């Protein structure tokens, strides 16, 4: 016996946690339960990707892993650091741990990241124009990147750096360095557009 529309909607609510009318609208719009599920899943993956600042591939992996629980997927992604390039090169693990901070210097919403020292070398010149300058949190003057301590960059500067990274990458052949530039730019943009992000701390690690 063919299920009624109401029964179909109630079954769909097991995987589409929306009110009856919203699920019914999806069903009518897409024509079948399978298409409605696929449309809802695609919408949630796009939302996760935008909120957590990750690729849609990573968003889909966490969405499925957490059985369609969007909020759990977002929280899990935000707890997972972004590796900008290989985290270890020739056994060397030193680099910069990147943390979004709020206006008081506390951790802000957004993902932590790590870029290994060798990967950071081609990116480093784009930070040079911002030295010397006064550290926005300590008031001390910074003359360059400290490889064993904090290096604070205001969000506005990071967005400028991201723009310069994209411009530089646009004139380069498609290779690993180009992809690294674009990955760093995407991370800076996503992090610095979070509502409470005011700085990024590049903490040099040995």
ABEGO torsion letter per residue (X at the ends): XBBBAAAAAAAAAAABBBBAAAAAAAAAAAGBAAAAAAAAAAAAAAAAAAAAGBBAAAAAAAAAAAGGBAAAAAAAAAABBBBBEBABBGGBABEBBBBBBBAAGBBBBEBBBBBBAAAAAAAAAAAAAAOBBBBAAAGBBBAEBBAABBBBBBAAAAAAAAAAAAAAAAABBBBAAAAAAAAAAAAAAAAAABAABABBBBBBBX
